[in-house]
């Protein structure tokens, strides 16, 4: 399998005003140099309210970062109060969209069919989905990890042309390791990459990123809490 440039994405979740987003990206630009950008693709995923500000800063300062959104609606337009569509994101030069994050599945009831519709919407507008998959602690302890993850991936890409699907990023985020203080071992992620080529997401920190990235089939990381601090996130990007 040919080596690909690692991709490390910062998922800020519901944190940072647009002004705080600008300050964070500016500080990150001082902490990361061109060598870092040549080794790792960095993607910033602010809340919707920060997308325009971050996009303007990336463009005006010619920063080597990709811009990502945290979600998208499956339809292009319509009476969907509070939602944001693919065309709206594409118009802001968004390159990546997180789809099916465990918090969306657990807190907002998103199922595999909804994730599939969103994946197709992202591709339809020339963006790349970061498709999140993962198992609960109960599923893990019963030996169902590989089956659950493989089924989530299969359902996510139903009806998607193979030539498009290979552009996607799949983020394995063990639900039991997110926001719990528990962290999967590299061997846990390794069992999954035998089924799916993935990023790892789930309590990624400067202290454990190198262990995960040492696995030859892990392409990168989807970083939550640690990405809110530019100094911590820079250490993660500089793991090599």
C-alpha positions as CSV (number, residue, x, y, z in Angstrom):
1,X,0.0,0.0,0.0
2,X,1.5,3.3,-1.1
3,X,2.3,5.8,1.6
4,X,0.0,8.8,1.7
5,X,0.5,12.1,3.4
6,X,-1.1,12.0,6.8
7,X,-4.1,14.2,7.4
8,X,-4.7,15.6,10.9
9,X,-8.1,17.4,11.3
10,X,-9.0,19.7,14.2
11,X,-12.7,19.2,15.2
12,X,-13.5,22.2,17.4
13,X,-17.1,21.0,18.0
14,X,-19.2,23.8,19.6
15,X,-16.3,25.8,20.8
16,X,-14.8,29.2,19.8
17,X,-16.5,32.4,18.5
18,X,-15.4,33.6,15.1
19,X,-12.9,36.0,16.8
20,X,-11.5,33.1,18.9
21,X,-11.2,31.0,15.7
22,X,-9.2,33.7,14.0
23,X,-6.9,34.0,17.0
24,X,-6.4,30.3,17.2
25,X,-5.5,29.9,13.5
26,X,-3.1,32.9,13.7
27,X,-1.3,31.4,16.6
28,X,-1.2,28.0,14.9
29,X,0.4,29.6,11.9
30,X,3.3,30.8,14.1
31,X,3.7,27.4,15.6
32,X,3.8,25.4,12.4
33,X,6.3,26.0,9.6
34,X,6.4,25.0,5.9
35,X,8.2,21.7,6.8
36,X,5.3,20.7,8.9
37,X,2.9,21.5,6.0
38,X,5.0,19.4,3.7
39,X,4.8,16.4,6.0
40,X,1.2,16.6,7.2
41,X,-2.1,17.9,5.7
42,X,-3.8,20.0,8.4
43,X,-7.6,20.6,8.3
44,X,-9.4,23.0,10.5
45,X,-13.1,22.3,11.3
46,X,-14.5,25.3,13.2
47,X,-18.3,25.8,14.0
48,X,-20.4,27.0,11.1
49,X,-20.1,30.6,12.5
50,X,-16.4,30.5,12.1
51,X,-16.1,29.1,8.6
52,X,-16.1,32.4,6.7
53,X,-13.5,34.0,9.1
54,X,-11.2,31.0,9.0
55,X,-11.5,30.7,5.2
56,X,-10.7,34.4,4.7
57,X,-7.6,34.1,7.0
58,X,-6.4,31.0,5.2
59,X,-6.8,32.7,1.8
60,X,-5.4,36.1,2.7
61,X,-2.4,34.8,4.6
62,X,-1.9,31.8,2.2
63,X,-1.9,29.4,5.0
64,X,-1.4,25.7,4.1
65,X,-4.5,24.4,5.8
66,X,-7.6,22.8,4.6
67,X,-11.0,24.1,5.7
68,X,-13.6,21.6,7.0
69,X,-17.2,21.7,8.2
70,X,-18.5,19.7,11.1
71,X,-21.8,18.6,9.4
72,X,-24.0,19.1,6.4
73,X,-27.6,18.6,5.4
74,X,-28.4,15.9,2.9
75,X,-30.6,18.3,0.8
76,X,-29.3,21.2,-1.3
77,X,-32.0,23.6,-0.2
78,X,-35.4,23.6,1.4
79,X,-37.4,24.4,4.5
80,X,-34.9,22.9,7.0
81,X,-34.6,25.6,9.7
82,X,-31.1,25.8,11.2
83,X,-29.5,23.5,8.7
84,X,-26.5,24.2,6.3
85,X,-26.3,22.7,2.8
86,X,-23.6,21.4,0.6
87,X,-23.8,24.3,-1.8
88,X,-23.4,26.8,1.1
89,X,-20.3,25.0,2.3
90,X,-18.8,24.7,-1.2
91,X,-19.3,28.4,-1.7
92,X,-17.0,29.0,1.3
93,X,-14.3,26.8,-0.2
94,X,-14.8,24.1,2.3
95,X,-12.8,21.1,1.3
96,X,-13.8,18.5,3.9
97,X,-17.0,17.7,5.8
98,X,-17.2,15.5,8.9
99,X,-20.1,13.1,8.5
100,X,-21.6,10.7,11.0
101,X,-19.6,11.8,14.1
102,X,-20.6,9.7,17.1
103,X,-22.1,12.7,18.8
104,X,-24.3,13.2,15.8
105,X,-25.4,9.6,15.9
106,X,-25.9,9.4,19.6
107,X,-27.3,12.9,20.4
108,X,-29.2,13.7,17.2
109,X,-30.3,10.2,16.2
110,X,-28.4,10.0,12.9
111,X,-28.5,6.5,11.4
112,X,-26.5,4.9,8.6
113,X,-29.1,6.0,6.0
114,X,-28.8,9.6,7.0
115,X,-25.0,9.3,6.9
116,X,-25.2,7.9,3.4
117,X,-27.4,10.7,2.2
118,X,-24.9,13.3,3.7
119,X,-21.9,11.5,2.1
120,X,-23.5,11.7,-1.3
121,X,-24.3,15.4,-0.8
122,X,-20.7,16.1,0.1
123,X,-19.4,14.3,-3.0
124,X,-22.1,16.0,-5.1
125,X,-20.6,19.4,-4.4
126,X,-16.9,18.4,-4.9
127,X,-16.0,18.1,-1.2
128,X,-14.4,15.2,0.7
129,X,-16.3,13.5,3.5
130,X,-14.6,12.5,6.7
131,X,-16.8,9.6,7.5
132,X,-16.8,8.7,11.2
133,X,-17.4,5.1,12.3
134,X,-16.9,3.2,15.6
135,X,-18.3,0.8,18.1
136,X,-19.7,1.1,21.6
137,X,-17.9,-0.5,24.6
138,X,-20.6,-3.3,24.6
139,X,-20.0,-4.1,21.0
140,X,-16.2,-4.1,21.5
141,X,-16.4,-6.4,24.5
142,X,-18.6,-8.8,22.6
143,X,-16.1,-9.0,19.7
144,X,-18.3,-7.1,17.3
145,X,-16.0,-4.3,16.4
146,X,-15.0,-5.4,12.9
147,X,-18.5,-6.4,11.9
148,X,-20.0,-3.1,13.2
149,X,-17.4,-0.9,11.5
150,X,-17.4,-2.7,8.2
151,X,-21.2,-2.4,8.1
152,X,-21.1,1.3,8.8
153,X,-18.6,1.8,6.0
154,X,-20.6,-0.3,3.6
155,X,-23.8,1.7,4.3
156,X,-22.0,5.0,4.2
157,X,-20.9,4.5,0.6
158,X,-24.0,2.8,-0.8
159,X,-24.7,4.3,-4.2
160,X,-21.4,6.2,-4.3
161,X,-19.2,5.7,-7.4
162,X,-16.0,3.8,-6.6
163,X,-13.9,6.5,-8.2
164,X,-15.3,9.1,-5.8
165,X,-15.3,6.8,-2.7
166,X,-11.5,6.4,-2.8
167,X,-11.2,10.1,-2.1
168,X,-13.0,9.8,1.2
169,X,-11.4,9.8,4.6
170,X,-12.7,7.3,7.1
171,X,-12.2,8.2,10.8
172,X,-12.3,5.3,13.3
173,X,-13.5,6.7,16.6
174,X,-14.2,4.1,19.2
175,X,-17.2,5.6,21.0
176,X,-16.1,4.3,24.4
177,X,-12.8,6.4,24.1
178,X,-14.4,9.7,23.2
179,X,-14.7,12.2,26.0
180,X,-14.4,9.5,28.6
181,X,-10.7,9.9,29.4
182,X,-10.2,6.3,28.1
183,X,-8.0,5.9,25.1
184,X,-7.8,2.9,22.7
185,X,-4.5,1.1,22.3
186,X,-2.8,1.2,18.9
187,X,-3.7,-2.5,18.6
188,X,-7.4,-1.6,18.9
189,X,-7.1,0.7,15.9
190,X,-4.9,-1.8,14.1
191,X,-7.6,-4.4,14.3
192,X,-10.0,-2.0,12.5
193,X,-7.5,-0.9,9.7
194,X,-7.4,-4.5,8.6
195,X,-11.0,-3.8,7.4
196,X,-10.9,-0.1,6.6
197,X,-8.1,2.3,6.0
198,X,-8.7,5.1,8.6
199,X,-7.8,8.1,10.5
200,X,-7.9,7.6,14.3
201,X,-10.2,9.7,16.5
202,X,-10.7,9.3,20.2
203,X,-8.8,11.3,22.9
204,X,-5.8,11.9,20.6
205,X,-3.1,13.9,22.5
206,X,0.5,14.9,22.0
207,X,1.4,12.0,24.3
208,X,-0.2,9.2,22.2
209,X,-0.2,10.5,18.6
210,X,3.2,9.0,17.7
211,X,2.1,5.5,18.9
212,X,-1.0,5.6,16.7
213,X,0.8,7.0,13.7
214,X,3.5,4.3,13.9
215,X,0.8,1.9,12.6
216,X,1.5,1.8,8.8
217,X,-2.1,1.8,7.8
218,X,-3.3,4.7,10.0
219,X,-3.4,7.8,7.8
220,X,-3.9,10.5,10.4
221,X,-6.1,11.7,13.2
222,X,-9.4,13.5,13.9
223,X,-8.5,15.5,17.0
224,X,-11.2,16.9,19.3
225,X,-10.4,18.5,22.7
226,X,-6.7,18.7,22.1
227,X,-7.2,20.8,18.9
228,X,-8.7,23.7,20.9
229,X,-5.2,24.6,22.2
230,X,-3.0,25.6,19.3
231,X,0.1,24.6,21.2
232,X,-1.2,21.2,21.9
233,X,-2.5,20.8,18.3
234,X,0.9,21.9,16.9
235,X,2.6,19.2,18.9
236,X,0.3,16.6,17.5
237,X,1.0,17.8,13.9
238,X,4.7,17.7,14.7
239,X,4.6,14.1,15.9
240,X,7.2,13.0,13.3
